Amino acid sequence: MSSLTVGWLAKNAGVNPETVRYYERQGLVSPAARTEAGYRIYQQESVRRIRFIKRAQELGFSLNEIKELLSLRVDADATASDVRVRALARLVSVEEKIRHLQDIQQSLTQLIESCHGGGPASECPILENLDGKVFQ
């Protein structure tokens, strides 16, 4: 089957039809044509493309970054190094997020250790800290 409806495409790509339409609005997927009744018709390659998009999103790439990756795939002058640079940038971003989450974890751990769970909530060191009072 070379022509696919949006429902069939969505089912085989593992997304819902609204996701396909959203990707279309974002310029990531294009219908090959429309039927006389106005239904979108997609090519089989669209399944692969949507799976690519979803996997890239799972790795933290934004839709704009995914557009760049997709354009590199068809750019005759693009090299694997061009793709690698983008993957390295994504890795740096992920590492920064991990460091930030570790900082949050450490702060929360200290806050929890400062509160022994006794007394009124109005005197809770966690709430006092969140209120901007000095934390010891």
N, C-alpha and C positions, 0 to 999 in steps of 0.2 A: 504494500500500500504506500504510494508516494505522496498522496494528499491527505492531510489529517485535519479533522475539526478541532476546535479549541478544547472540547471535552476529552477527546481521545488523546490529544497531545498532553494535556494536563495529567490525565490518568497514567500515561506511560512515562512521564517525566517525574512523577511522584509529587506533584503540586496540585493546587486547586485551580480551576479556570480563571479566577480573579487574579491569581499570581501571574498567569500567562498574559492577561490583559495589562497588568501593571508593568511587566517587563516590556511589553510592546510600547506602552506610553513612555517608558524610559529610554526607548531606542535600543534595547538589548535583543529583542526578537521582533522579526517582521513577518507578517503573513505574506505568503507568496501571491495570494489573490483573494478575491471574494466571489462567492457564488452569486448567481442572479438574485437570490433571496437575501444577500448581504452577509452571509456567514463567512467568517474568516477561514481560510484554508492555509495550512502550514505544510512545509516539507518535512520529511523524516529527519533531516539534519537538526531540526528544531528541538527534538527530544534530547539529543546529545548536547546542544547548546544550553538548554535549561538545566540539565544535570551539571554541566560545567559551572554555570552561574551559582547554583545551590552549593556546590562543593567549595567554590571560591568564597562564598559568603560564610560558610562554616569555618573557613580559615581566617576570617576577619576582614576580608577585602570589602571595601565599599563598592556600591554600584558603579561609581565613576572609575574606580581602580579596575573593576571587572571589564568595563568598556575598553579601557586601555589594553588590558590583557587580550581581549578578543580582537582588538585592532592590530596588536602585534602579531597575532597568529596569521593574519592575512597580508601583513606588510612585507613585501619582498625584501626590503632593506633592514628589517628587524633581525636581531640576533638573539640567541639564547641568553647572552649577557644582558640584554635589555629586559628580559623577563626576570632574570636573576636579581637585578638591581631592585625591581619592584617587590620581589619576594623578601629580599633583605630589609627593605624599608618596612614591610609589614611585620617582620620579625622584631625589628627594633621597637616598633609601636607596641607589640604584644609584650615584650620584655618590660617596657615602661609601665604598662598597665599592671603587670604582675608585681613590680616594685611598689606601685601605688597601693594595690590590694594588700600587700604584705605590711605596709605602713598602717593601713586601716586595721588590719588584724592585730598588730602590736598595740595600737591605741585602744582598741576594744578590750583586749586582754588586760591591759593595765587598768582600764576603767572598771571592769568586772572584778578584778582582784581588790580594788579599792572599796568595793561595796560588799559588806558582809550580810546584807539582806535584813538587818534588824533596824528597827526604828521607823519613824514616819517617812513617807516618800519625799516630803518636803526637805528632808535633811540627807537625802541620798547623794553620795558623792558623784554618781553618774549624772544625775540631773543637774547638780551644781556645776559640774564641768561643762555640760552642754549649755548651761546658762551663762558660761563665760567666766565663772569663778575659778580661781587658781586651783590647779590640780597638783596634789603632792604625791 
